[in-house]
C-alpha cells in the first residue's frame, strides 16, 4: 500500500530520499536542475511517454522488470 503523505513537505522529503537512494546525491541534483532549467512539463511528458509502445510491449517490459527485481 502506498503511504498517504499529509503534507507537501513530507511528500518532497520522501521523494528526495528515493531519488538519492536510486540515483545518488550528485545525479539527483543534476536531475532536479535539468527539470528547473528546462521548465519541465510533467503532464506533457506523460502524454508522450508511451506513444511508440503498444500495451503488449509495455506489459512485456513491466513483467521482465518485475522478474528481474524479485529474483
mmJSON file of the N, C-alpha and C atoms, coordinates in Angstrom:
{"data_MODEL":{"atom_site":{
"group_PDB":["ATOM","ATOM","ATOM","ATOM","ATOM","ATOM","ATOM","ATOM","ATOM","ATOM","ATOM","ATOM","ATOM","ATOM","ATOM","ATOM","ATOM","ATOM","ATOM","ATOM","ATOM","ATOM","ATOM","ATOM","ATOM","ATOM","ATOM","ATOM","ATOM","ATOM","ATOM","ATOM","ATOM","ATOM","ATOM","ATOM","ATOM","ATOM","ATOM","ATOM","ATOM","ATOM","ATOM","ATOM","ATOM","ATOM","ATOM","ATOM","ATOM","ATOM","ATOM","ATOM","ATOM","ATOM","ATOM","ATOM","ATOM","ATOM","ATOM","ATOM","ATOM","ATOM","ATOM","ATOM","ATOM","ATOM","ATOM","ATOM","ATOM","ATOM","ATOM","ATOM","ATOM","ATOM","ATOM","ATOM","ATOM","ATOM","ATOM","ATOM","ATOM","ATOM","ATOM","ATOM","ATOM","ATOM","ATOM","ATOM","ATOM","ATOM","ATOM","ATOM","ATOM","ATOM","ATOM","ATOM","ATOM","ATOM","ATOM","ATOM","ATOM","ATOM","ATOM","ATOM","ATOM","ATOM","ATOM","ATOM","ATOM","ATOM","ATOM","ATOM","ATOM","ATOM","ATOM","ATOM","ATOM","ATOM","ATOM","ATOM","ATOM","ATOM","ATOM","ATOM","ATOM","ATOM","ATOM","ATOM","ATOM","ATOM","ATOM","ATOM","ATOM","ATOM","ATOM","ATOM","ATOM","ATOM","ATOM","ATOM","ATOM","ATOM","ATOM","ATOM","ATOM","ATOM","ATOM","ATOM","ATOM","ATOM","ATOM","ATOM","ATOM","ATOM","ATOM","ATOM","ATOM","ATOM","ATOM","ATOM","ATOM","ATOM","ATOM","ATOM","ATOM","ATOM","ATOM","ATOM","ATOM","ATOM","ATOM","ATOM","ATOM","ATOM","ATOM","ATOM","ATOM","ATOM","ATOM","ATOM","ATOM","ATOM","ATOM","ATOM","ATOM","ATOM","ATOM","ATOM","ATOM","ATOM","ATOM","ATOM","ATOM","ATOM","ATOM","ATOM","ATOM","ATOM","ATOM","ATOM","ATOM","ATOM","ATOM","ATOM","ATOM","ATOM","ATOM","ATOM","ATOM","ATOM","ATOM","ATOM","ATOM"],
"id":[1,2,3,4,5,6,7,8,9,10,11,12,13,14,15,16,17,18,19,20,21,22,23,24,25,26,27,28,29,30,31,32,33,34,35,36,37,38,39,40,41,42,43,44,45,46,47,48,49,50,51,52,53,54,55,56,57,58,59,60,61,62,63,64,65,66,67,68,69,70,71,72,73,74,75,76,77,78,79,80,81,82,83,84,85,86,87,88,89,90,91,92,93,94,95,96,97,98,99,100,101,102,103,104,105,106,107,108,109,110,111,112,113,114,115,116,117,118,119,120,121,122,123,124,125,126,127,128,129,130,131,132,133,134,135,136,137,138,139,140,141,142,143,144,145,146,147,148,149,150,151,152,153,154,155,156,157,158,159,160,161,162,163,164,165,166,167,168,169,170,171,172,173,174,175,176,177,178,179,180,181,182,183,184,185,186,187,188,189,190,191,192,193,194,195,196,197,198,199,200,201,202,203,204,205,206,207,208,209,210,211,212,213],
"type_symbol":["N","C","C","N","C","C","N","C","C","N","C","C","N","C","C","N","C","C","N","C","C","N","C","C","N","C","C","N","C","C","N","C","C","N","C","C","N","C","C","N","C","C","N","C","C","N","C","C","N","C","C","N","C","C","N","C","C","N","C","C","N","C","C","N","C","C","N","C","C","N","C","C","N","C","C","N","C","C","N","C","C","N","C","C","N","C","C","N","C","C","N","C","C","N","C","C","N","C","C","N","C","C","N","C","C","N","C","C","N","C","C","N","C","C","N","C","C","N","C","C","N","C","C","N","C","C","N","C","C","N","C","C","N","C","C","N","C","C","N","C","C","N","C","C","N","C","C","N","C","C","N","C","C","N","C","C","N","C","C","N","C","C","N","C","C","N","C","C","N","C","C","N","C","C","N","C","C","N","C","C","N","C","C","N","C","C","N","C","C","N","C","C","N","C","C","N","C","C","N","C","C","N","C","C","N","C","C","N","C","C","N","C","C"],
"label_atom_id":["N","CA","C","N","CA","C","N","CA","C","N","CA","C","N","CA","C","N","CA","C","N","CA","C","N","CA","C","N","CA","C","N","CA","C","N","CA","C","N","CA","C","N","CA","C","N","CA","C","N","CA","C","N","CA","C","N","CA","C","N","CA","C","N","CA","C","N","CA","C","N","CA","C","N","CA","C","N","CA","C","N","CA","C","N","CA","C","N","CA","C","N","CA","C","N","CA","C","N","CA","C","N","CA","C","N","CA","C","N","CA","C","N","CA","C","N","CA","C","N","CA","C","N","CA","C","N","CA","C","N","CA","C","N","CA","C","N","CA","C","N","CA","C","N","CA","C","N","CA","C","N","CA","C","N","CA","C","N","CA","C","N","CA","C","N","CA","C","N","CA","C","N","CA","C","N","CA","C","N","CA","C","N","CA","C","N","CA","C","N","CA","C","N","CA","C","N","CA","C","N","CA","C","N","CA","C","N","CA","C","N","CA","C","N","CA","C","N","CA","C","N","CA","C","N","CA","C","N","CA","C","N","CA","C","N","CA","C","N","CA","C","N","CA","C","N","CA","C"],
"label_alt_id":[null,null,null,null,null,null,null,null,null,null,null,null,null,null,null,null,null,null,null,null,null,null,null,null,null,null,null,null,null,null,null,null,null,null,null,null,null,null,null,null,null,null,null,null,null,null,null,null,null,null,null,null,null,null,null,null,null,null,null,null,null,null,null,null,null,null,null,null,null,null,null,null,null,null,null,null,null,null,null,null,null,null,null,null,null,null,null,null,null,null,null,null,null,null,null,null,null,null,null,null,null,null,null,null,null,null,null,null,null,null,null,null,null,null,null,null,null,null,null,null,null,null,null,null,null,null,null,null,null,null,null,null,null,null,null,null,null,null,null,null,null,null,null,null,null,null,null,null,null,null,null,null,null,null,null,null,null,null,null,null,null,null,null,null,null,null,null,null,null,null,null,null,null,null,null,null,null,null,null,null,null,null,null,null,null,null,null,null,null,null,null,null,null,null,null,null,null,null,null,null,null,null,null,null,null,null,null,null,null,null,null,null,null],
"label_comp_id":["UNK","UNK","UNK","UNK","UNK","UNK","UNK","UNK","UNK","UNK","UNK","UNK","UNK","UNK","UNK","UNK","UNK","UNK","UNK","UNK","UNK","UNK","UNK","UNK","UNK","UNK","UNK","UNK","UNK","UNK","UNK","UNK","UNK","UNK","UNK","UNK","UNK","UNK","UNK","UNK","UNK","UNK","UNK","UNK","UNK","UNK","UNK","UNK","UNK","UNK","UNK","UNK","UNK","UNK","UNK","UNK","UNK","UNK","UNK","UNK","UNK","UNK","UNK","UNK","UNK","UNK","UNK","UNK","UNK","UNK","UNK","UNK","UNK","UNK","UNK","UNK","UNK","UNK","UNK","UNK","UNK","UNK","UNK","UNK","UNK","UNK","UNK","UNK","UNK","UNK","UNK","UNK","UNK","UNK","UNK","UNK","UNK","UNK","UNK","UNK","UNK","UNK","UNK","UNK","UNK","UNK","UNK","UNK","UNK","UNK","UNK","UNK","UNK","UNK","UNK","UNK","UNK","UNK","UNK","UNK","UNK","UNK","UNK","UNK","UNK","UNK","UNK","UNK","UNK","UNK","UNK","UNK","UNK","UNK","UNK","UNK","UNK","UNK","UNK","UNK","UNK","UNK","UNK","UNK","UNK","UNK","UNK","UNK","UNK","UNK","UNK","UNK","UNK","UNK","UNK","UNK","UNK","UNK","UNK","UNK","UNK","UNK","UNK","UNK","UNK","UNK","UNK","UNK","UNK","UNK","UNK","UNK","UNK","UNK","UNK","UNK","UNK","UNK","UNK","UNK","UNK","UNK","UNK","UNK","UNK","UNK","UNK","UNK","UNK","UNK","UNK","UNK","UNK","UNK","UNK","UNK","UNK","UNK","UNK","UNK","UNK","UNK","UNK","UNK","UNK","UNK","UNK","UNK","UNK","UNK","UNK","UNK","UNK"],
"label_asym_id":["A","A","A","A","A","A","A","A","A","A","A","A","A","A","A","A","A","A","A","A","A","A","A","A","A","A","A","A","A","A","A","A","A","A","A","A","A","A","A","A","A","A","A","A","A","A","A","A","A","A","A","A","A","A","A","A","A","A","A","A","A","A","A","A","A","A","A","A","A","A","A","A","A","A","A","A","A","A","A","A","A","A","A","A","A","A","A","A","A","A","A","A","A","A","A","A","A","A","A","A","A","A","A","A","A","A","A","A","A","A","A","A","A","A","A","A","A","A","A","A","A","A","A","A","A","A","A","A","A","A","A","A","A","A","A","A","A","A","A","A","A","A","A","A","A","A","A","A","A","A","A","A","A","A","A","A","A","A","A","A","A","A","A","A","A","A","A","A","A","A","A","A","A","A","A","A","A","A","A","A","A","A","A","A","A","A","A","A","A","A","A","A","A","A","A","A","A","A","A","A","A","A","A","A","A","A","A","A","A","A","A","A","A"],
"label_entity_id":["1","1","1","1","1","1","1","1","1","1","1","1","1","1","1","1","1","1","1","1","1","1","1","1","1","1","1","1","1","1","1","1","1","1","1","1","1","1","1","1","1","1","1","1","1","1","1","1","1","1","1","1","1","1","1","1","1","1","1","1","1","1","1","1","1","1","1","1","1","1","1","1","1","1","1","1","1","1","1","1","1","1","1","1","1","1","1","1","1","1","1","1","1","1","1","1","1","1","1","1","1","1","1","1","1","1","1","1","1","1","1","1","1","1","1","1","1","1","1","1","1","1","1","1","1","1","1","1","1","1","1","1","1","1","1","1","1","1","1","1","1","1","1","1","1","1","1","1","1","1","1","1","1","1","1","1","1","1","1","1","1","1","1","1","1","1","1","1","1","1","1","1","1","1","1","1","1","1","1","1","1","1","1","1","1","1","1","1","1","1","1","1","1","1","1","1","1","1","1","1","1","1","1","1","1","1","1","1","1","1","1","1","1"],
"label_seq_id":[1,1,1,2,2,2,3,3,3,4,4,4,5,5,5,6,6,6,7,7,7,8,8,8,9,9,9,10,10,10,11,11,11,12,12,12,13,13,13,14,14,14,15,15,15,16,16,16,17,17,17,18,18,18,19,19,19,20,20,20,21,21,21,22,22,22,23,23,23,24,24,24,25,25,25,26,26,26,27,27,27,28,28,28,29,29,29,30,30,30,31,31,31,32,32,32,33,33,33,34,34,34,35,35,35,36,36,36,37,37,37,38,38,38,39,39,39,40,40,40,41,41,41,42,42,42,43,43,43,44,44,44,45,45,45,46,46,46,47,47,47,48,48,48,49,49,49,50,50,50,51,51,51,52,52,52,53,53,53,54,54,54,55,55,55,56,56,56,57,57,57,58,58,58,59,59,59,60,60,60,61,61,61,62,62,62,63,63,63,64,64,64,65,65,65,66,66,66,67,67,67,68,68,68,69,69,69,70,70,70,71,71,71],
"pdbx_PDB_ins_code":[null,null,null,null,null,null,null,null,null,null,null,null,null,null,null,null,null,null,null,null,null,null,null,null,null,null,null,null,null,null,null,null,null,null,null,null,null,null,null,null,null,null,null,null,null,null,null,null,null,null,null,null,null,null,null,null,null,null,null,null,null,null,null,null,null,null,null,null,null,null,null,null,null,null,null,null,null,null,null,null,null,null,null,null,null,null,null,null,null,null,null,null,null,null,null,null,null,null,null,null,null,null,null,null,null,null,null,null,null,null,null,null,null,null,null,null,null,null,null,null,null,null,null,null,null,null,null,null,null,null,null,null,null,null,null,null,null,null,null,null,null,null,null,null,null,null,null,null,null,null,null,null,null,null,null,null,null,null,null,null,null,null,null,null,null,null,null,null,null,null,null,null,null,null,null,null,null,null,null,null,null,null,null,null,null,null,null,null,null,null,null,null,null,null,null,null,null,null,null,null,null,null,null,null,null,null,null,null,null,null,null,null,null],
"Cartn_x":[0.845,0.0,0.892,0.513,1.276,1.025,2.062,1.864,0.994,0.274,-0.575,0.129,0.751,1.503,0.547,0.679,-0.221,0.215,1.426,1.885,2.78,2.901,3.8,5.249,5.576,6.928,7.287,6.379,6.631,6.761,5.935,5.997,7.325,7.745,9.023,10.201,10.164,11.257,11.368,10.25,10.268,10.743,10.296,10.73,12.237,12.766,14.206,14.969,14.464,15.107,15.166,14.076,14.021,14.994,14.991,15.908,17.361,17.715,19.1,19.48,18.564,18.845,19.119,18.364,18.482,19.45,19.616,20.474,21.777,21.812,22.941,22.709,23.423,23.197,23.515,24.632,25.028,24.038,23.651,22.707,21.317,20.937,19.661,19.673,20.761,20.873,20.87,21.581,21.582,20.173,19.433,18.066,17.166,17.217,16.373,16.744,18.037,18.468,18.013,18.032,17.598,16.106,15.329,13.888,13.652,14.345,14.173,14.655,15.779,16.364,15.484,14.936,14.149,12.675,12.287,10.882,10.051,10.45,9.884,8.38,7.635,6.184,5.847,5.651,5.397,4.164,3.117,1.883,2.106,2.788,3.084,3.994,4.983,5.883,5.099,4.189,3.38,2.523,1.98,1.14,1.912,3.195,4.003,4.885,4.877,5.805,5.653,4.443,4.191,3.76,3.929,3.469,3.983,5.207,5.798,5.704,4.894,4.803,3.353,3.162,1.836,1.634,0.407,0.091,0.822,0.852,1.531,3.017,3.672,5.095,5.344,4.51,4.633,4.485,3.52,3.3,4.519,5.076,6.254,7.427,7.657,8.763,8.536,7.3,6.995,7.174,6.744,6.892,8.369,9.156,10.594,11.259,10.888,11.451,11.102,9.84,9.402,10.179,10.306,11.025,12.485,13.097,14.489,14.655,13.721,13.826,13.435,12.636,12.16,12.887,13.806,14.51,15.885],
"Cartn_y":[-1.175,0.0,1.241,2.232,3.469,4.331,5.02,5.903,7.091,7.601,8.775,9.957,10.801,11.927,13.046,13.496,14.508,15.927,16.094,17.438,17.386,18.506,18.616,18.413,18.862,18.72,17.25,16.453,15.021,14.33,14.704,14.131,14.451,15.693,16.101,15.387,15.277,14.611,13.152,12.468,11.065,10.941,11.831,11.807,12.018,12.957,13.209,11.984,11.35,10.144,9.051,8.866,7.847,8.185,9.436,9.838,9.638,10.086,9.954,8.481,7.669,6.241,5.57,5.944,5.279,5.958,7.263,7.988,8.467,8.558,9.178,10.675,11.332,12.757,13.625,13.367,14.193,14.084,12.872,12.711,13.209,13.132,13.71,15.215,15.849,17.292,17.633,16.848,17.073,16.941,15.919,15.689,16.879,17.318,18.444,19.709,19.964,21.145,21.085,19.903,19.789,20.089,19.68,19.975,21.475,22.085,23.524,24.345,23.954,24.688,24.602,23.446,23.225,23.569,23.987,24.229,23.015,21.873,20.567,20.554,20.068,19.946,18.461,18.052,16.643,16.12,16.909,16.465,16.189,17.077,16.873,15.664,15.508,14.369,13.061,12.983,11.786,11.482,12.514,12.301,11.621,11.936,11.42,10.235,9.847,8.838,7.497,7.089,5.75,5.768,6.863,6.977,5.868,5.446,4.476,3.032,2.774,1.422,0.962,-0.307,-0.904,-1.345,-1.607,-2.115,-3.441,-4.277,-5.572,-5.387,-4.458,-4.21,-3.654,-2.731,-2.184,-3.295,-4.181,-5.298,-6.221,-6.534,-7.396,-6.777,-5.487,-4.808,-4.752,-4.491,-4.439,-5.807,-6.852,-8.212,-8.578,-8.258,-8.539,-7.77,-6.505,-5.689,-6.288,-6.682,-7.272,-8.547,-9.413,-10.669,-10.419,-9.442,-9.117,-8.604,-7.77,-7.158,-8.124,-9.126,-10.019,-11.357,-11.567,-12.87,-12.733],
"Cartn_z":[0.0,0.0,0.0,-0.781,-0.866,0.368,0.844,2.001,1.631,2.607,2.425,3.09,2.282,2.829,3.224,4.452,4.986,4.654,4.159,3.822,2.593,1.932,0.788,1.23,2.431,2.952,3.109,3.661,3.831,2.478,1.527,0.185,-0.483,-0.412,-1.009,-0.346,0.973,1.692,1.262,1.149,0.725,-0.719,-1.586,-2.984,-3.083,-2.316,-2.322,-1.824,-0.78,-0.257,-1.315,-2.04,-3.082,-4.209,-4.646,-5.711,-5.3,-4.119,-3.653,-3.522,-3.02,-2.857,-4.208,-5.224,-6.522,-7.483,-7.362,-8.303,-7.686,-6.376,-5.704,-5.596,-4.696,-4.43,-5.643,-6.302,-7.434,-8.591,-8.955,-10.06,-9.712,-8.434,-8.017,-8.245,-7.86,-8.07,-9.559,-10.357,-11.808,-12.374,-11.935,-12.398,-12.063,-10.826,-10.399,-11.161,-11.316,-12.068,-13.522,-14.13,-15.515,-15.656,-14.669,-14.695,-14.538,-13.601,-13.369,-14.565,-15.127,-16.241,-17.487,-17.76,-18.966,-18.791,-17.61,-17.301,-17.714,-17.19,-17.482,-17.257,-18.244,-18.148,-17.975,-16.749,-16.437,-17.161,-17.209,-17.85,-19.331,-20.011,-21.43,-21.624,-20.763,-20.84,-20.712,-19.755,-19.562,-20.779,-21.407,-22.592,-23.712,-23.834,-24.936,-24.56,-23.315,-22.815,-23.523,-23.792,-24.327,-25.792,-26.497,-27.881,-28.79,-28.596,-29.511,-29.024,-27.982,-27.441,-27.359,-27.661,-27.525,-26.083,-25.732,-24.395,-24.173,-25.2,-25.089,-24.776,-25.462,-25.244,-23.831,-23.387,-22.032,-20.998,-21.21,-20.3,-20.274,-21.441,-21.508,-20.747,-20.942,-20.26,-18.752,-18.34,-16.908,-16.264,-16.956,-16.441,-16.311,-17.331,-17.284,-16.148,-15.976,-14.893,-13.535,-13.374,-12.112,-11.802,-12.8,-12.598,-12.231,-12.876,-12.583,-11.154,-10.707,-9.384,-8.268,-8.561,-7.495,-7.461,-8.374,-8.36,-7.754],
"occupancy":[1.0,1.0,1.0,1.0,1.0,1.0,1.0,1.0,1.0,1.0,1.0,1.0,1.0,1.0,1.0,1.0,1.0,1.0,1.0,1.0,1.0,1.0,1.0,1.0,1.0,1.0,1.0,1.0,1.0,1.0,1.0,1.0,1.0,1.0,1.0,1.0,1.0,1.0,1.0,1.0,1.0,1.0,1.0,1.0,1.0,1.0,1.0,1.0,1.0,1.0,1.0,1.0,1.0,1.0,1.0,1.0,1.0,1.0,1.0,1.0,1.0,1.0,1.0,1.0,1.0,1.0,1.0,1.0,1.0,1.0,1.0,1.0,1.0,1.0,1.0,1.0,1.0,1.0,1.0,1.0,1.0,1.0,1.0,1.0,1.0,1.0,1.0,1.0,1.0,1.0,1.0,1.0,1.0,1.0,1.0,1.0,1.0,1.0,1.0,1.0,1.0,1.0,1.0,1.0,1.0,1.0,1.0,1.0,1.0,1.0,1.0,1.0,1.0,1.0,1.0,1.0,1.0,1.0,1.0,1.0,1.0,1.0,1.0,1.0,1.0,1.0,1.0,1.0,1.0,1.0,1.0,1.0,1.0,1.0,1.0,1.0,1.0,1.0,1.0,1.0,1.0,1.0,1.0,1.0,1.0,1.0,1.0,1.0,1.0,1.0,1.0,1.0,1.0,1.0,1.0,1.0,1.0,1.0,1.0,1.0,1.0,1.0,1.0,1.0,1.0,1.0,1.0,1.0,1.0,1.0,1.0,1.0,1.0,1.0,1.0,1.0,1.0,1.0,1.0,1.0,1.0,1.0,1.0,1.0,1.0,1.0,1.0,1.0,1.0,1.0,1.0,1.0,1.0,1.0,1.0,1.0,1.0,1.0,1.0,1.0,1.0,1.0,1.0,1.0,1.0,1.0,1.0,1.0,1.0,1.0,1.0,1.0,1.0],
"B_iso_or_equiv":[0.0,0.0,0.0,0.0,0.0,0.0,0.0,0.0,0.0,0.0,0.0,0.0,0.0,0.0,0.0,0.0,0.0,0.0,0.0,0.0,0.0,0.0,0.0,0.0,0.0,0.0,0.0,0.0,0.0,0.0,0.0,0.0,0.0,0.0,0.0,0.0,0.0,0.0,0.0,0.0,0.0,0.0,0.0,0.0,0.0,0.0,0.0,0.0,0.0,0.0,0.0,0.0,0.0,0.0,0.0,0.0,0.0,0.0,0.0,0.0,0.0,0.0,0.0,0.0,0.0,0.0,0.0,0.0,0.0,0.0,0.0,0.0,0.0,0.0,0.0,0.0,0.0,0.0,0.0,0.0,0.0,0.0,0.0,0.0,0.0,0.0,0.0,0.0,0.0,0.0,0.0,0.0,0.0,0.0,0.0,0.0,0.0,0.0,0.0,0.0,0.0,0.0,0.0,0.0,0.0,0.0,0.0,0.0,0.0,0.0,0.0,0.0,0.0,0.0,0.0,0.0,0.0,0.0,0.0,0.0,0.0,0.0,0.0,0.0,0.0,0.0,0.0,0.0,0.0,0.0,0.0,0.0,0.0,0.0,0.0,0.0,0.0,0.0,0.0,0.0,0.0,0.0,0.0,0.0,0.0,0.0,0.0,0.0,0.0,0.0,0.0,0.0,0.0,0.0,0.0,0.0,0.0,0.0,0.0,0.0,0.0,0.0,0.0,0.0,0.0,0.0,0.0,0.0,0.0,0.0,0.0,0.0,0.0,0.0,0.0,0.0,0.0,0.0,0.0,0.0,0.0,0.0,0.0,0.0,0.0,0.0,0.0,0.0,0.0,0.0,0.0,0.0,0.0,0.0,0.0,0.0,0.0,0.0,0.0,0.0,0.0,0.0,0.0,0.0,0.0,0.0,0.0,0.0,0.0,0.0,0.0,0.0,0.0],
"pdbx_formal_charge":[null,null,null,null,null,null,null,null,null,null,null,null,null,null,null,null,null,null,null,null,null,null,null,null,null,null,null,null,null,null,null,null,null,null,null,null,null,null,null,null,null,null,null,null,null,null,null,null,null,null,null,null,null,null,null,null,null,null,null,null,null,null,null,null,null,null,null,null,null,null,null,null,null,null,null,null,null,null,null,null,null,null,null,null,null,null,null,null,null,null,null,null,null,null,null,null,null,null,null,null,null,null,null,null,null,null,null,null,null,null,null,null,null,null,null,null,null,null,null,null,null,null,null,null,null,null,null,null,null,null,null,null,null,null,null,null,null,null,null,null,null,null,null,null,null,null,null,null,null,null,null,null,null,null,null,null,null,null,null,null,null,null,null,null,null,null,null,null,null,null,null,null,null,null,null,null,null,null,null,null,null,null,null,null,null,null,null,null,null,null,null,null,null,null,null,null,null,null,null,null,null,null,null,null,null,null,null,null,null,null,null,null,null],
"auth_seq_id":[1,1,1,2,2,2,3,3,3,4,4,4,5,5,5,6,6,6,7,7,7,8,8,8,9,9,9,10,10,10,11,11,11,12,12,12,13,13,13,14,14,14,15,15,15,16,16,16,17,17,17,18,18,18,19,19,19,20,20,20,21,21,21,22,22,22,23,23,23,24,24,24,25,25,25,26,26,26,27,27,27,28,28,28,29,29,29,30,30,30,31,31,31,32,32,32,33,33,33,34,34,34,35,35,35,36,36,36,37,37,37,38,38,38,39,39,39,40,40,40,41,41,41,42,42,42,43,43,43,44,44,44,45,45,45,46,46,46,47,47,47,48,48,48,49,49,49,50,50,50,51,51,51,52,52,52,53,53,53,54,54,54,55,55,55,56,56,56,57,57,57,58,58,58,59,59,59,60,60,60,61,61,61,62,62,62,63,63,63,64,64,64,65,65,65,66,66,66,67,67,67,68,68,68,69,69,69,70,70,70,71,71,71],
"auth_comp_id":["UNK","UNK","UNK","UNK","UNK","UNK","UNK","UNK","UNK","UNK","UNK","UNK","UNK","UNK","UNK","UNK","UNK","UNK","UNK","UNK","UNK","UNK","UNK","UNK","UNK","UNK","UNK","UNK","UNK","UNK","UNK","UNK","UNK","UNK","UNK","UNK","UNK","UNK","UNK","UNK","UNK","UNK","UNK","UNK","UNK","UNK","UNK","UNK","UNK","UNK","UNK","UNK","UNK","UNK","UNK","UNK","UNK","UNK","UNK","UNK","UNK","UNK","UNK","UNK","UNK","UNK","UNK","UNK","UNK","UNK","UNK","UNK","UNK","UNK","UNK","UNK","UNK","UNK","UNK","UNK","UNK","UNK","UNK","UNK","UNK","UNK","UNK","UNK","UNK","UNK","UNK","UNK","UNK","UNK","UNK","UNK","UNK","UNK","UNK","UNK","UNK","UNK","UNK","UNK","UNK","UNK","UNK","UNK","UNK","UNK","UNK","UNK","UNK","UNK","UNK","UNK","UNK","UNK","UNK","UNK","UNK","UNK","UNK","UNK","UNK","UNK","UNK","UNK","UNK","UNK","UNK","UNK","UNK","UNK","UNK","UNK","UNK","UNK","UNK","UNK","UNK","UNK","UNK","UNK","UNK","UNK","UNK","UNK","UNK","UNK","UNK","UNK","UNK","UNK","UNK","UNK","UNK","UNK","UNK","UNK","UNK","UNK","UNK","UNK","UNK","UNK","UNK","UNK","UNK","UNK","UNK","UNK","UNK","UNK","UNK","UNK","UNK","UNK","UNK","UNK","UNK","UNK","UNK","UNK","UNK","UNK","UNK","UNK","UNK","UNK","UNK","UNK","UNK","UNK","UNK","UNK","UNK","UNK","UNK","UNK","UNK","UNK","UNK","UNK","UNK","UNK","UNK","UNK","UNK","UNK","UNK","UNK","UNK"],
"auth_asym_id":["A","A","A","A","A","A","A","A","A","A","A","A","A","A","A","A","A","A","A","A","A","A","A","A","A","A","A","A","A","A","A","A","A","A","A","A","A","A","A","A","A","A","A","A","A","A","A","A","A","A","A","A","A","A","A","A","A","A","A","A","A","A","A","A","A","A","A","A","A","A","A","A","A","A","A","A","A","A","A","A","A","A","A","A","A","A","A","A","A","A","A","A","A","A","A","A","A","A","A","A","A","A","A","A","A","A","A","A","A","A","A","A","A","A","A","A","A","A","A","A","A","A","A","A","A","A","A","A","A","A","A","A","A","A","A","A","A","A","A","A","A","A","A","A","A","A","A","A","A","A","A","A","A","A","A","A","A","A","A","A","A","A","A","A","A","A","A","A","A","A","A","A","A","A","A","A","A","A","A","A","A","A","A","A","A","A","A","A","A","A","A","A","A","A","A","A","A","A","A","A","A","A","A","A","A","A","A","A","A","A","A","A","A"],
"auth_atom_id":["N","CA","C","N","CA","C","N","CA","C","N","CA","C","N","CA","C","N","CA","C","N","CA","C","N","CA","C","N","CA","C","N","CA","C","N","CA","C","N","CA","C","N","CA","C","N","CA","C","N","CA","C","N","CA","C","N","CA","C","N","CA","C","N","CA","C","N","CA","C","N","CA","C","N","CA","C","N","CA","C","N","CA","C","N","CA","C","N","CA","C","N","CA","C","N","CA","C","N","CA","C","N","CA","C","N","CA","C","N","CA","C","N","CA","C","N","CA","C","N","CA","C","N","CA","C","N","CA","C","N","CA","C","N","CA","C","N","CA","C","N","CA","C","N","CA","C","N","CA","C","N","CA","C","N","CA","C","N","CA","C","N","CA","C","N","CA","C","N","CA","C","N","CA","C","N","CA","C","N","CA","C","N","CA","C","N","CA","C","N","CA","C","N","CA","C","N","CA","C","N","CA","C","N","CA","C","N","CA","C","N","CA","C","N","CA","C","N","CA","C","N","CA","C","N","CA","C","N","CA","C","N","CA","C","N","CA","C","N","CA","C","N","CA","C","N","CA","C"],
"pdbx_PDB_model_num":[1,1,1,1,1,1,1,1,1,1,1,1,1,1,1,1,1,1,1,1,1,1,1,1,1,1,1,1,1,1,1,1,1,1,1,1,1,1,1,1,1,1,1,1,1,1,1,1,1,1,1,1,1,1,1,1,1,1,1,1,1,1,1,1,1,1,1,1,1,1,1,1,1,1,1,1,1,1,1,1,1,1,1,1,1,1,1,1,1,1,1,1,1,1,1,1,1,1,1,1,1,1,1,1,1,1,1,1,1,1,1,1,1,1,1,1,1,1,1,1,1,1,1,1,1,1,1,1,1,1,1,1,1,1,1,1,1,1,1,1,1,1,1,1,1,1,1,1,1,1,1,1,1,1,1,1,1,1,1,1,1,1,1,1,1,1,1,1,1,1,1,1,1,1,1,1,1,1,1,1,1,1,1,1,1,1,1,1,1,1,1,1,1,1,1,1,1,1,1,1,1,1,1,1,1,1,1,1,1,1,1,1,1]
}}}
